[in-house]
Amino acid sequence: MKVRRTPWWYYLLALVIGLLAGLAIAMAAERFALSLIGAPWMVSMVLLIMGIVILVLALQVHKYATTEPAKRRSGMDPAKAVYTLVSAKALGLAGAALTGWYGGQILVSLPHLDAPYYKRAIMECALALVVCLIDMVIGIIGEKLCELPPTEGPEHPKVKEAKRRRKLDIATDAASGDYRKLRHDSRDRPRS
């Protein structure tokens, strides 16, 4: 299974969708005199804790993936690594969408800054916006940390370079007329 990085425009799209939804909910709250804007402080705390937990897990996956197999102390459950990657992707996209959501609420509420209700809602939304922005960044970084380094298989740059050099040496030997060395090299190569 090959996992691809989340394209940058997904985050932009999530941010714009969140912004439009936040604007719409804040306008509806203003028009119908409903109490729909703002974010309880507890929501910001939970979002921040989730971001920190995912960052710690991503750092563990990165440490395990970049440590040489001989130096690893214990194995890591592959499911834990995959769940961490999926969580980081989800955190990044949710952080982008919620950043737009709270930003939209702030934009609609700014003209009413004099009213205590709107002042409190703007403060709550500003805190939530900052936390969601941090979560988005943690999600992007966490996704990068969960990438596995290339294996020593046929697609690894070192293996490709070694094959290229071997072909170049064979071509050089053939061009120089040293067929004895060329015949000796061909016996050393593994047959495919």
Residue frames relative to the residue before (quaternion, step in Angstrom):
aa qw qx qy qz dx dy dz
M 1.0000 0.0000 0.0000 0.0000 0.00 0.00 0.00
K 0.1602 -0.7829 0.5966 0.0740 3.54 -0.80 1.01
V 0.1935 -0.7804 0.5888 0.0829 3.54 -0.72 1.11
R 0.2332 -0.7786 0.5700 0.1205 3.54 -0.85 0.98
R 0.5588 -0.5804 0.4766 0.3518 3.52 -1.23 0.58
T 0.5156 -0.6178 0.4923 0.3317 3.54 -1.15 0.63
P 0.4347 -0.7072 0.4831 0.2785 3.63 -0.68 1.01
W 0.6178 -0.5881 0.3841 0.3534 3.57 -1.10 0.73
W 0.6694 0.5277 -0.3176 0.4154 3.55 0.98 -0.78
Y 0.5120 0.6067 -0.4344 0.4256 3.64 1.21 -0.24
Y 0.6592 0.5018 -0.3069 0.4684 3.56 0.97 -0.87
L 0.6456 0.5164 -0.3121 0.4680 3.56 1.00 -0.84
L 0.6550 0.5079 -0.3063 0.4681 3.57 0.96 -0.87
A 0.6489 0.5058 -0.3153 0.4729 3.60 0.95 -0.86
L 0.6384 0.5313 -0.3185 0.4569 3.57 1.02 -0.82
V 0.6772 0.4846 -0.2884 0.4727 3.59 0.91 -0.91
I 0.6456 0.5049 -0.3250 0.4719 3.60 0.93 -0.83
G 0.6537 0.5055 -0.3068 0.4722 3.58 0.97 -0.85
L 0.6367 0.5294 -0.3228 0.4584 3.57 1.01 -0.82
L 0.6737 0.4874 -0.2982 0.4686 3.58 0.88 -0.90
A 0.6569 0.4962 -0.3119 0.4743 3.59 0.99 -0.80
G 0.6477 0.5159 -0.3144 0.4641 3.59 1.00 -0.79
L 0.6321 0.5153 -0.3231 0.4801 3.57 1.03 -0.79
A 0.6706 0.5107 -0.3010 0.4460 3.57 0.89 -0.94
I 0.6891 0.4720 -0.3016 0.4599 3.60 0.86 -0.90
A 0.6535 0.5048 -0.3222 0.4629 3.58 1.01 -0.75
M 0.6432 0.5032 -0.3263 0.4760 3.60 1.03 -0.73
A 0.6454 0.5081 -0.3204 0.4719 3.58 1.00 -0.78
A 0.6400 0.5185 -0.3259 0.4640 3.58 0.99 -0.79
E 0.6668 0.4963 -0.2963 0.4705 3.56 1.00 -0.81
R 0.6924 0.5017 -0.2798 0.4365 3.56 0.91 -0.91
F 0.7882 0.3122 -0.1487 0.5091 3.57 0.93 -0.93
A 0.4267 -0.7326 0.4338 0.3050 3.59 1.30 0.23
L 0.3688 0.7064 -0.5069 0.3286 3.55 0.88 1.05
S 0.4107 -0.6948 0.5351 0.2495 3.54 -1.19 0.51
L 0.2166 0.8170 -0.4998 0.1892 3.58 0.39 1.24
I 0.6626 0.5170 -0.3248 0.4338 3.60 1.12 -0.35
G 0.6209 0.5308 -0.4208 0.3944 3.51 -1.31 0.36
A 0.1877 -0.7510 0.6203 0.1266 3.52 -1.35 0.07
P 0.4477 -0.6804 0.4943 0.3038 3.59 -0.74 0.92
W 0.6066 -0.5779 0.4031 0.3682 3.57 -1.09 0.70
M 0.6053 0.5838 -0.3511 0.4118 3.57 1.07 -0.72
V 0.6106 0.5512 -0.3512 0.4473 3.60 1.04 -0.73
S 0.6618 0.4998 -0.3077 0.4663 3.59 0.91 -0.88
M 0.6438 0.5200 -0.3234 0.4589 3.58 0.99 -0.80
V 0.6658 0.4975 -0.3043 0.4654 3.59 0.89 -0.92
L 0.6498 0.5139 -0.3186 0.4606 3.60 0.94 -0.82
L 0.6586 0.4989 -0.3097 0.4706 3.57 0.98 -0.80
I 0.6469 0.5090 -0.3198 0.4692 3.60 0.96 -0.83
M 0.6321 0.5263 -0.3305 0.4629 3.60 0.98 -0.81
G 0.6542 0.5176 -0.3115 0.4551 3.56 0.95 -0.86
I 0.6623 0.5004 -0.3067 0.4658 3.58 0.95 -0.86
V 0.6417 0.5192 -0.3261 0.4607 3.60 0.95 -0.85
I 0.6760 0.4838 -0.3000 0.4679 3.60 0.87 -0.89
L 0.6283 0.5235 -0.3399 0.4643 3.60 1.02 -0.69
V 0.6489 0.5088 -0.3178 0.4681 3.60 0.95 -0.85
L 0.6589 0.4976 -0.3092 0.4718 3.60 0.94 -0.85
A 0.6526 0.5093 -0.3153 0.4640 3.59 0.97 -0.82
L 0.6306 0.5174 -0.3332 0.4728 3.59 1.04 -0.69
Q 0.6299 0.5216 -0.3315 0.4704 3.60 1.06 -0.71
V 0.6479 0.5027 -0.3155 0.4774 3.58 0.95 -0.86
H 0.6567 0.5141 -0.3112 0.4557 3.59 0.92 -0.88
K 0.6476 0.5177 -0.3166 0.4609 3.57 0.93 -0.88
Y 0.6698 0.4889 -0.3001 0.4714 3.58 0.92 -0.88
A 0.6956 0.4973 -0.2831 0.4344 3.59 0.87 -0.96
T 0.7450 0.4047 -0.2303 0.4777 3.60 1.03 -0.68
T 0.5503 0.5824 -0.4093 0.4364 3.60 1.25 -0.08
E 0.5147 -0.6361 0.4720 0.3281 3.57 -1.00 0.80
P 0.6049 -0.6062 0.3693 0.3608 3.59 -0.95 0.82
A 0.6538 0.5236 -0.3301 0.4352 3.62 0.99 -0.70
K 0.7232 0.4444 -0.2432 0.4695 3.60 1.11 -0.62
R 0.4917 0.6664 -0.4380 0.3496 3.61 1.23 -0.09
R 0.4097 -0.7265 0.5034 0.2257 3.54 -0.91 0.93
S 0.7996 -0.0538 0.0689 0.5941 3.54 0.89 -0.92
G 0.5715 -0.6070 0.4352 0.3399 3.52 -1.24 0.41
M 0.3106 -0.7149 0.5906 0.2091 3.52 -1.27 0.42
D 0.4943 -0.6441 0.4982 0.3043 3.51 -1.02 0.81
P 0.4396 -0.7103 0.4725 0.2810 3.63 -0.63 1.03
A 0.6045 0.5591 -0.3632 0.4360 3.59 1.08 -0.66
K 0.6246 0.5364 -0.3394 0.4550 3.60 1.01 -0.77
A 0.6538 0.5087 -0.3126 0.4648 3.59 0.98 -0.82
V 0.6652 0.4897 -0.3056 0.4735 3.59 0.96 -0.85
Y 0.6526 0.5068 -0.3183 0.4648 3.59 0.94 -0.85
T 0.6292 0.5239 -0.3348 0.4665 3.57 1.05 -0.71
L 0.6466 0.5147 -0.3163 0.4659 3.57 0.97 -0.84
V 0.6717 0.4871 -0.2993 0.4711 3.58 0.88 -0.93
S 0.6435 0.5190 -0.3206 0.4623 3.59 1.01 -0.79
A 0.6453 0.5136 -0.3236 0.4638 3.58 1.00 -0.79
K 0.6357 0.5156 -0.3286 0.4713 3.59 0.98 -0.81
A 0.6798 0.4889 -0.2900 0.4634 3.57 0.88 -0.97
L 0.6379 0.5288 -0.3278 0.4539 3.58 0.98 -0.81
G 0.6560 0.5190 -0.3138 0.4493 3.58 0.95 -0.84
L 0.7025 0.4521 -0.2722 0.4775 3.58 0.87 -0.91
A 0.6516 0.4938 -0.3182 0.4799 3.59 0.98 -0.79
G 0.6251 0.5365 -0.3354 0.4571 3.58 1.03 -0.76
A 0.6499 0.5079 -0.3154 0.4692 3.58 1.00 -0.82
A 0.6753 0.4925 -0.3000 0.4597 3.59 0.87 -0.94
L 0.6998 0.4628 -0.2814 0.4657 3.60 0.90 -0.86
T 0.5633 0.5639 -0.3885 0.4623 3.59 1.16 -0.49
G 0.6676 0.4803 -0.2914 0.4886 3.57 0.95 -0.86
W 0.6180 0.5668 -0.3325 0.4315 3.58 1.01 -0.87
Y 0.7341 0.4057 -0.2370 0.4903 3.56 0.75 -1.04
G 0.6022 0.5521 -0.3551 0.4544 3.59 1.11 -0.59
G 0.6417 0.5207 -0.3164 0.4657 3.58 1.01 -0.79
Q 0.6454 0.5104 -0.3190 0.4704 3.57 1.01 -0.79
I 0.6349 0.5255 -0.3295 0.4607 3.57 1.01 -0.78
L 0.6574 0.5321 -0.3183 0.4283 3.59 0.88 -0.93
V 0.6898 0.4602 -0.2864 0.4800 3.59 0.93 -0.85
S 0.7055 0.4862 -0.2638 0.4431 3.60 1.03 -0.76
L 0.5101 0.6912 -0.4102 0.3062 3.62 1.12 -0.47
P 0.6589 0.5061 -0.3503 0.4326 3.67 0.85 -0.71
H 0.7182 0.4163 -0.2385 0.5040 3.60 1.19 -0.45
L 0.2073 0.8336 -0.4918 0.1421 3.59 1.15 0.53
D 0.5863 0.6015 -0.3679 0.3989 3.61 1.14 -0.52
A 0.6586 0.5141 -0.3127 0.4519 3.60 1.04 -0.75
P 0.5344 -0.6584 0.4243 0.3176 3.61 -0.86 0.91
Y 0.6212 0.5504 -0.3467 0.4370 3.60 1.01 -0.79
Y 0.7044 0.4541 -0.2641 0.4774 3.57 0.84 -0.98
K 0.6077 0.5523 -0.3561 0.4459 3.58 1.05 -0.70
R 0.6656 0.4832 -0.2952 0.4862 3.58 0.96 -0.91
A 0.6521 0.5176 -0.3160 0.4549 3.61 0.95 -0.86
I 0.6462 0.5101 -0.3233 0.4666 3.60 0.98 -0.79
M 0.6440 0.5106 -0.3277 0.4660 3.59 0.97 -0.79
E 0.6550 0.5064 -0.3101 0.4672 3.58 0.94 -0.88
C 0.6801 0.4869 -0.2856 0.4678 3.57 0.92 -0.93
A 0.6292 0.5315 -0.3415 0.4527 3.60 1.02 -0.72
L 0.6493 0.4964 -0.3149 0.4825 3.58 0.96 -0.83
A 0.6651 0.4960 -0.3018 0.4696 3.58 0.90 -0.91
L 0.6202 0.5454 -0.3353 0.4534 3.59 1.03 -0.78
V 0.6653 0.4939 -0.3044 0.4699 3.59 0.89 -0.92
V 0.6595 0.5003 -0.3096 0.4680 3.59 0.91 -0.90
C 0.6705 0.4925 -0.3021 0.4654 3.60 0.94 -0.84
L 0.6123 0.5279 -0.3400 0.4804 3.58 1.08 -0.65
I 0.6327 0.5117 -0.3157 0.4881 3.58 1.02 -0.83
D 0.6509 0.5133 -0.3129 0.4637 3.59 0.97 -0.85
M 0.6242 0.5316 -0.3408 0.4600 3.58 0.99 -0.77
V 0.6678 0.4873 -0.2968 0.4781 3.59 0.90 -0.92
I 0.6387 0.5116 -0.3272 0.4725 3.60 0.97 -0.84
G 0.6416 0.5284 -0.3246 0.4514 3.59 0.98 -0.79
I 0.6631 0.4898 -0.3038 0.4776 3.58 0.94 -0.85
I 0.6709 0.4800 -0.2941 0.4828 3.59 0.92 -0.89
G 0.6479 0.5293 -0.3163 0.4472 3.58 0.96 -0.87
E 0.6294 0.5234 -0.3295 0.4706 3.56 1.03 -0.76
K 0.6532 0.5024 -0.3071 0.4760 3.58 1.00 -0.82
L 0.6599 0.5198 -0.3092 0.4459 3.59 0.98 -0.83
C 0.6771 0.5034 -0.2914 0.4508 3.59 1.11 -0.61
E 0.4630 0.6664 -0.4631 0.3564 3.60 1.22 0.00
L 0.3632 -0.7129 0.5558 0.2258 3.53 -1.05 0.78
P 0.4762 -0.6359 0.5034 0.3398 3.58 -1.03 0.66
P 0.6040 -0.5646 0.3902 0.4052 3.61 -1.09 0.50
T 0.4390 -0.6836 0.5158 0.2720 3.57 -1.05 0.77
E 0.5919 -0.5794 0.4305 0.3586 3.54 -1.30 0.21
G 0.3359 0.7600 -0.4860 0.2708 3.59 1.15 0.60
P 0.7741 -0.3818 0.2375 0.4457 3.58 -1.28 -0.09
E 0.6803 0.4914 -0.2940 0.4575 3.60 1.17 -0.42
H 0.4799 0.6756 -0.4382 0.3480 3.61 1.26 -0.13
P 0.5672 -0.6315 0.4032 0.3420 3.61 -0.92 0.83
K 0.6331 0.5301 -0.3448 0.4464 3.61 1.00 -0.71
V 0.6630 0.4953 -0.3025 0.4728 3.59 0.95 -0.86
K 0.6408 0.5179 -0.3244 0.4647 3.58 0.97 -0.82
E 0.6593 0.5059 -0.3056 0.4648 3.57 0.96 -0.87
A 0.6444 0.5160 -0.3238 0.4623 3.59 0.97 -0.81
K 0.6446 0.5056 -0.3201 0.4757 3.61 0.99 -0.80
R 0.6474 0.5210 -0.3195 0.4553 3.57 0.96 -0.86
R 0.6652 0.4954 -0.3057 0.4675 3.58 0.95 -0.87
R 0.6286 0.5320 -0.3381 0.4556 3.59 1.00 -0.81
K 0.6616 0.4942 -0.3082 0.4723 3.60 0.92 -0.86
L 0.6405 0.5219 -0.3157 0.4666 3.56 1.03 -0.81
D 0.6471 0.5104 -0.3177 0.4689 3.61 0.99 -0.81
I 0.6485 0.5070 -0.3182 0.4702 3.58 0.97 -0.85
A 0.6587 0.5023 -0.3097 0.4667 3.57 0.94 -0.85
T 0.6444 0.5179 -0.3162 0.4653 3.58 1.02 -0.82
D 0.6559 0.5025 -0.3098 0.4704 3.59 0.98 -0.87
A 0.6515 0.5053 -0.3192 0.4673 3.58 0.99 -0.82
A 0.6679 0.4990 -0.3038 0.4611 3.58 0.97 -0.81
S 0.6904 0.4659 -0.2868 0.4733 3.60 1.05 -0.68
G 0.5096 -0.6687 0.4145 0.3483 3.59 1.22 -0.18
D 0.4937 0.6477 -0.4390 0.3795 3.60 1.20 0.20
Y 0.0341 -0.8510 0.5239 -0.0127 3.55 0.47 1.28
R 0.5603 0.5963 -0.3928 0.4197 3.59 1.16 -0.50
K 0.6754 0.4654 -0.2848 0.4961 3.62 0.94 -0.86
L 0.6220 0.5445 -0.3359 0.4515 3.55 1.04 -0.75
R 0.6614 0.4898 -0.3041 0.4798 3.60 0.97 -0.86
H 0.6372 0.5253 -0.3179 0.4657 3.60 1.04 -0.76
D 0.6556 0.5096 -0.3055 0.4659 3.61 0.98 -0.85
S 0.6631 0.5182 -0.3251 0.4315 3.58 0.94 -0.80
R 0.6295 0.5196 -0.3471 0.4617 3.63 1.12 -0.54
D 0.6585 0.5243 -0.3062 0.4446 3.63 1.12 -0.62
R 0.6240 0.5627 -0.3481 0.4157 3.54 1.13 -0.57
P 0.4592 -0.6614 0.5011 0.3172 3.58 -1.01 0.69
R 0.4074 -0.7065 0.5243 0.2451 3.55 -1.07 0.73
S 0.2593 -0.7830 0.5483 0.1383 3.54 -1.04 0.79
